[in-house]
Amino acid sequence: MQEILTAVTYLVVWLICARVIEIESGLTKLLISLGAAIGVYIVIGVKEYKDRKSKGADD
């Protein structure tokens, strides 16, 4: 699930950069969309880690 959300984030941010913000530089769109996708991946990973850690403390 984490990987699917990351891929969708990449595509959505790419389209936002291209259509809404109208960034013409491909490199800039690439860096922004990859940064957003990696950020989402990290946030989900940290959330899952905290959930596992708190579940382990409850047991």
N, C-alpha and C positions, 0 to 999 in steps of 0.2 A: 504494500500500500504506500509506503514511504517513497519508493522509487517512482510510482505512477504519479503521485502528487508533485514530485520534483519535476518530472517531465512536462506535466501540464502547466506548472508554474513557468517553466522556461518558455513554452510556446505562447502563453498568455502575455507575458512581459514583452516578448519579442514583438507580438502584434500591437501591443500598446505603444511601444517605442516607434514602430513603423507607421501606424495609422493615426494615433491620437497626438503623440508628441512630434511626430514627423521628423524623426532623426534619420538622416540619409546615410550616415557612415555605418557600414556593416560591422566594423570592428567595435564601435561604440555600442551598437545594439547587442552584439555578442557578449561583450563584457558586462553590460547591465543585466541581461537576461541570465547569464551564467551565475553572476553574483547573487541574484534573487533566488535562483534554483538551489544554489549551495546553501544560502541562508535558510531556506525552508527545510532542507535536508538536515541541517545542524539543529534547528529549533525542534524538529520532530524527534531527533535522536536524543536531545537533552531531556525532553518531556518524557520519553519512554524510559530513560535511565532513572529519572526521579520517581516515576511511577513504580518501577521495579524495586528501587531502593526503599521507598516507603512501604510497599507491600511486604518486603522482607523484614522490615522493622516491626510490622504488625504481627507477624507470625511468632 
